[in-house]
Amino acid sequence: MTALRIERDVLLAPYTTLQLGGPAEYFARIEGRPQLLEALGWARARSLPVCVLGGGSNVVVSDAGVRGLVLIIAMRGVCFAPPVADRPGEQLLEAHAGEVWDAVVERCVRAGLSGIECLSGIPGTVGAAPIQNIGAYGQELAECLQAVEVLDLTDLTTRWLAHAECELSYRFSRWKRQPGRELVLAVRLALQRGATPNVRYAELQAAVGSTAPDVAQVRDAVLGLRRGKSMLLDAADPNSRSVGSFFMNPVLSAEAALRVLQTSLAQGVIADESALPRYPQPDGRVKLSAAWLIERSGTHKGERRGPVGVSSRHSLALVHHAGGTSAALLALAAELQARVRATFGVELEREPVLLGFD
Ligand SMILES: Cc1cc2nc3c(=O)[nH]c(=O)nc-3n(C[C@H](O)[C@H](O)[C@H](O)COP(=O)(O)OP(=O)(O)OC[C@H]3O[C@@H](n4cnc5c(N)ncnc54)[C@H](O)[C@@H]3O)c2cc1C
């Protein structure tokens, strides 16, 4: 491990998938725990705020930059636990925060382990995965996340949090409730050996084309679907200069969802009830499709506002083409939100985290 190196005024844009954002006042790359503690001590001695970045694939960084110390978490390490006698099909895996998420998925799929195959191709690091409980194609991290090791930034103690303590739900966790309080050091996943992958999502079922696929087939199908929507990082694909979905799917009370239905019918946006996509949730609420609401409120794929725009392949992804600013991107986001609010009375919530906007 190299010695801790704290740099000044480092431009953050290259550390984000949007390629946007001003400088970090101070910046360090962290490859191990002693380095991490040294950096935190350094910031504390100067009363500087600390913020962490993984792959920068779910952040919008202010054009003015970020005050204090920005840490790139690059602590690596993956280890498979020995089998437990009374749980023969289970394989526990521990991965450190700076591991690339998709490299871990690929390794597990190659080992024939199921549980995270539908999360193939999601950019970013292992440490950020629990922050918004990453999910795709009918699977969520919450389904296999057994525990998370955290460093409490207030008193620098470490501990393992059990699944229930992580407060995971749709794009939510304890770390969303208390941002900046804890740093994720490692995660423990409980995967299944030799089990048939659970393909619940209709679009994925059709792409897999087999009733009993193996994990590798599911991964290939997911990667194919994601590539078609520019939801894989690819330097050659300008549509992938994004944070993936910019908005969450709204989850409304049954009454609020009914109001959206009535408004849509009254405004002639839909001709009959079945035209509004609605996904009933176990708690009685109803999830709506943010992409559908955006498109039906007058936004079209490929729409541009100079250097920023809506992906030509996915109406939920806002794209930075080149030479833009975070301010321009957020203005476009606000425009889409206003259209959805005016048409349906629904408030779309942003998915990425804003850094440096205080
Ligand atoms: C093309 C594309 C497709 C995407 N598709 C999906 C998708 O299908 N499903 C999905 O859920 N997401 C998706 N995303 C969003 C993103 O990839 C995930 O949210 C990912 O987990 C973010 O990881 P990161 O390392 O890049 O986090 P960053 O963007 O670096 O950070 C995100 C947040 O997590 C915090 N954080 C990062 N590391 C740590 C740590 N070790 N401890 C504590 N806090 C930390 C940061 O402070 C920040 O608040 C997509 C993004 C892109 C660009």
The ligand as a Gaussian input file, in Angstrom:
#p B3LYP/6-31G(d) Opt

LIG

0 1
 C      -25.031000       3.584000     -16.728000
 C      -25.531000       3.432000     -15.299000
 C      -26.459000       2.454000     -14.997000
 C      -26.917000       2.292000     -13.678000
 N      -27.833000       1.324000     -13.391000
 C      -28.261000       1.124000     -12.131000
 C      -29.203000       0.098000     -11.819000
 O      -29.625000      -0.671000     -12.682000
 N      -29.609000      -0.045000     -10.524000
 C      -29.130000       0.765000      -9.534000
 O      -29.547000       0.583000      -8.381000
 N      -28.240000       1.746000      -9.789000
 C      -27.796000       1.948000     -11.061000
 N      -26.905000       2.951000     -11.342000
 C      -26.459000       3.840000     -10.251000
 C      -25.093000       3.438000      -9.617000
 O      -24.350000       2.636000     -10.474000
 C      -25.277000       2.720000      -8.288000
 O      -26.024000       3.494000      -7.389000
 C      -23.918000       2.363000      -7.641000
 O      -24.132000       1.566000      -6.498000
 C      -23.111000       3.595000      -7.242000
 O      -21.806000       3.165000      -6.922000
 P      -20.581000       4.156000      -6.906000
 O      -19.437000       3.418000      -6.325000
 O      -20.365000       4.721000      -8.257000
 O      -21.100000       5.268000      -5.907000
 P      -20.819000       6.833000      -5.936000
 O      -21.564000       7.434000      -7.069000
 O      -19.370000       7.090000      -5.868000
 O      -21.498000       7.279000      -4.574000
 C      -22.896000       7.204000      -4.423000
 C      -23.252000       7.525000      -2.963000
 O      -22.733000       6.513000      -2.120000
 C      -21.821000       7.071000      -1.175000
 N      -20.740000       6.092000      -1.004000
 C      -19.923000       5.587000      -1.956000
 N      -19.091000       4.683000      -1.408000
 C      -19.367000       4.647000      -0.087000
 C      -18.833000       3.930000       1.028000
 N      -17.846000       3.047000       0.911000
 N      -19.375000       4.159000       2.239000
 C      -20.392000       5.043000       2.429000
 N      -20.926000       5.754000       1.410000
 C      -20.423000       5.548000       0.168000
 C      -21.349000       8.371000      -1.794000
 O      -20.931000       9.286000      -0.773000
 C      -22.613000       8.832000      -2.475000
 O      -23.484000       9.405000      -1.537000
 C      -26.436000       3.138000     -12.657000
 C      -25.484000       4.141000     -12.979000
 C      -25.035000       4.268000     -14.280000
 C      -24.016000       5.323000     -14.607000

